[in-house]
Amino acid sequence: MDASKLAAAKKALEFVKPGMNVGLGTGSTSEIFIELLGQKNRRQRLNLTCIATSNASAYKAKRLGLRLSDFSRISRLDIAFDGADQVDSDLNLLKGLGGALVREKIVDYRADRFVVMVGQNKLVRRLYGVVPVEVIPMAEDAVKQDLVRLGARGFETRMDGRRKFVSDNSNLILHAEFGQIANPRRLEDRLNGIAGVVDNGIFSKKKPIVVVGHPDGTARIIR
């Protein structure tokens, strides 16, 4: 287990209080956090209600005894916990290389507080590189053309072995290369304005509390 991820997940656990409605992220750090949360819930009987951002996270949470729900029964989330692929100096995020970006954004943007758990290596001055974009399958080729018009230097469809990766929403994921992203909010909006795009991996509209884990087991908080 990565020491930095474990340190970040342990520190983030301090934000959990009894009776909370909690959003559960997806990815390797979130997986560690869900494991720790399940243990804490068993010890302290926290009476949490959770919404998961992927089938994988829902399965793990259920196996650990956490109560799962959805937005038909929960009007608001007190807090959401997730990882990130990059965090810039303005606390904008790149997320979704694990393929769960749409459900992550649905949950994370709707939480009163949003806690992101990362290692030091995920901190960057500006976001750069691959932006995951979830698309309706029939729009795949049309969206690729629009990505070029928006300035993408290249793109590829995410694969799962020899087959195209299919998200939990039955969509495809395009990996669009944009280089350094000078204006994350603008690009997030422009990508979502393309017909056939469901959402993308730039998270610029909900500033998180960032918990940074270090290899020595310590962690710090950036707000």
Secondary structure, 3 states (H helix, E strand, C coil): CCHHHHHHHHHHHHHCCCCCEEEECCCHHHHHHHHHHHHHHHHHCCCCEEEECCHHHHHHHHHCCCEECCCCCCCCEEEEEECCCEECCCCCEECCCCCCHHHHHHHHCCEEEEEEEEEHHHECCCCEEEEEEEECHHHHHHHHHHHHHCCCCEEEECEECCEECCCCCCCEEEEEEEEECCCHHHHHHHHHCCCCEEEECEECCCCCEEEEECCCCCEEEEC
